[in-house]
């Protein structure tokens, strides 16, 4: 997820236009991509006239070159320094297999004579029309024409890189389902075959096997000791009894072993109530640490939330969390307390948490729920999203909001924050009527349009607009 992105660069040509401008575009795009922190590959300038693509033969040459570098690039930037020839363009890129960003140069006042006029504003439509006819997906952004060395294009690059990460990371990945769905929660049911249609492979593991693996771990196991040291460094375990700490360490090691053996990119865990009744632990803090490591981890066997979290984590290169739509915040209809017992990554919290005994389980079974990482979520812009499986499809929504610095009283247990969501009440009605669950996934930053572009243009999820 954190690897350096690489873009394949392509440039257009059109016989009667000033082709010499392509040389400058090649230099501009290399500067723009490298200055933004990305890598690039580019066909030699002398391979075609002016280093651009015009004819079908030149398009075939570029397509062959691109095929020879398959797997080395995350997306293609098709640059139009002048009016493009759509036949060469579609021949070059119809089998690219990755997101394609359409970039067209602006004309300049004072340089509108035939030797300098680009007409890329118009030519961009020529290309996008033909790509649409061929069913080849592509990305267009604002503004319609933009210079590669401008601040606006730097933002375009940042967003396009995020789109490429989501598309590349969601096309095929492994999702671990550790434990069966809790009987009381039909809300988190999912269609495994539907997920597989979208490239999401689910590997299921029974909790009895997990417990057997934990029982086989010795207290002085080097991996267990190292994991306990890692967890104690991660957050405040000062109040946790030694036996409960050992079981938390052993469970964390077992989950890591599943991740390594089955190449899991994300997971959902049955977190109650067998963990509490048999092991006297609550695995929240383990999920928190996994999310901070970039391994998406959802609680309550909420597989669909893990799907959304995975996409958001790819988009932001940061941690995500799954939270309950839990409480109103006084009389403010646009504010809601989003909460979970303690699986929130600490990078999303105001400070290190404190590991406590789960107050809900403690009410009926004292001392059974050590592992909640309690604290508060930091003020920040956020994106919310979640999905469901229905009739063989994945249906997803997203919206943007922010966590405020509003105070939640000390007696409120777990990890929560006050979110201000514009037009919240109408959004809640749409979510309820749409059959979405009591969970939503959150990530830092405003990335709704990135998710929408990735899911609708390239991944073919069904998008529900709630804004």
Buried (B, 14 or more C-beta within 10 A) or exposed (E): BEEEBBBBBBBBBBEEBBBEBBBEBBEBBBEBBEEBEBBBBBBEBEEBBBBBBBBBEBBBBBBEBBEEEEEEBBBBBBBBBBBBBBBBBBBBBBEBBBBBBBBBBBBEEEEEEEEEBBBBBEBBBBBBEBBEEEEBBBBBBEEEBBBBEBEBBBBBBBBBBBBBBBBBBBBEBBBBBBBEBBEEBEBBEBBBEBBEEBEBBBBEBEBEEBBEBBEEBEEEBEBBBEBBEEBBEBBBBEEBEEEBBBBBBBBBBBBBEBBEEBEBBBBBBBBBBBBBEBBBBBBBBBBBBBBBBBBBBBBBBBBBBBBBBBBBBBBBEBBBBBBBBBBEBEEEBBBBBBBBBBBBBBEBBBEEBBBBBBBBBBEEBEEBBBBBBBBBBBBBEBBBBBBBBBEEBBBBBBBBBBBBEBEBEEEBBBBBBBBBBEEBEEBBEBBEEEEBBBBBBBBBBBBBBBBBBBBBBBBEBBBBEBE
